[in-house]
Amino acid sequence: MPDPNSKDTCAARRRGRRYRLAGISVLLLGLISAGVVYWLGSRAPDYSDDPDMVGFNRSEERQMGILFGKQGRMMEDLTHSLKQPGTQALLIVAAAGVIAAGCFYSARILEAEAAPAAATSPPQS
């Protein structure tokens, strides 16, 4: 009868547990940091609706349109949207989710590889 508590199986389970803890830590850290970024960014004053700022960037936008066309305007819009705290928080959460998913997937692979090894290993005396 194979011993499910062999040294290799226990080490693989321990590494899987560490990967899961790392995934949970990355996910929590990502959520907390996204919340802080959003909170600090939303408290900053927003001058985009100020009537005094209506034509402030008009010449810059025109020059960008002349030099780079629609691509330049699209890049400018992307740059402006990346400066918004909601977009930054969303990107932080997405990156943390992808990294955490990688950690959980690696933990599952480690434990799946350890299970057949435990089933086929000879009993130790």
N, C-alpha and C positions, 0 to 999 in steps of 0.2 A: 504494500500500500504506500503510495507516495506521500511524503511529508509536506503538507502545505506551509509549514513553518520553517522551511529550510532557509539557509543563509541568503541565497540569491533571491528567493521570493520575498523575504522580509526587506531586503535592501531595495528591491524594485517598488514595493509598497511604500516604503519610507520616502523614496524619491518622488513617487506619485503624489503622496501627501504634501510634500514640500512644493511641488508644482501647483497643486490646488491652492495652498496657502498663498503662494506668490500671485496666482491669478486673482484671488479674492483681495489681496492687498493692493494690487495694481488697479482693480476695479474701484475699490473704495477711495484710493488716493486720487484717481481720475475724477470721480464724482465730487469729492471735496474740493479739489482744485478748480474744477469747472464752476462749481457754485461760488467760490471765492472770486474767480475772474469775472463772472457775470455780475456778482454783487458790487464789486469795486468799479466795474465798467459802467454799470447802470447808474451809479451815483454821480458820475462825472457830468458836468453840465453839457447839454446838447445845444449847439448853436445852429443846427441845420434849419430850424424853423424860424430863425431870427430874420425879420424883414430887412434889416440892414445888410445882411449877407447875401442878398438875392443875386447880384451880379459879380460877386467876389471872384469866382473861379471861371467866369465866362470866357475870358481870353485864353486861359490855360486849356480849357476843354476844346475850344476852337482850334488852337494850335495842335493839340493831340489829334483831333479829327483830320486836320490837313496833312500832318506828317504820317500818321499810321492808319488812317481810315477807320472802318468799323472795328477792326481788331483792336486798335488802340483804345477806342471807347469801351469796348468789352473788357479789356484788361484794366482800365481805370475803374470801371464799375466793380470788377472783382476785387481790386485793391481796396476800394471803399467798403465793400461788404465784409472783407476780412478784418477790417478795423472795428466792426461792431462786436460788442461783448457777447451777444447771443450766438453769433457765428463762431466765435472763438471757443465758447463753452461747448458748443455742439461738436466741434472738431476734437476737443480734448476728450470728451466722452466717447466719441467714435474710436479714437486711437487707443484709449484705455480698454474699450470693449474688444477690439481686435487683438491686443496683446493678451488680455485675460483669456479670450477664447483659444489662443495659441497655447497658453499654459494648461488650460483644461484638456485640450486635445492631446497634448504631450503626456499628461498624467494618465489619460485613458489608454494611450498606446503602451506606456510603460507597464501598466497593470495587466493589459491584455497579453503582452509578451511574457509576463511573469506567470500568468495562470497556466498556459500549456507547459511551461518549463516545470512547474510544480507537479503537473499531472503525469509527466513522462520521466521525471527524475527518479532514480532508484532510491529506495529507503536507506537512510543513513543509520548506522548503528553506533 
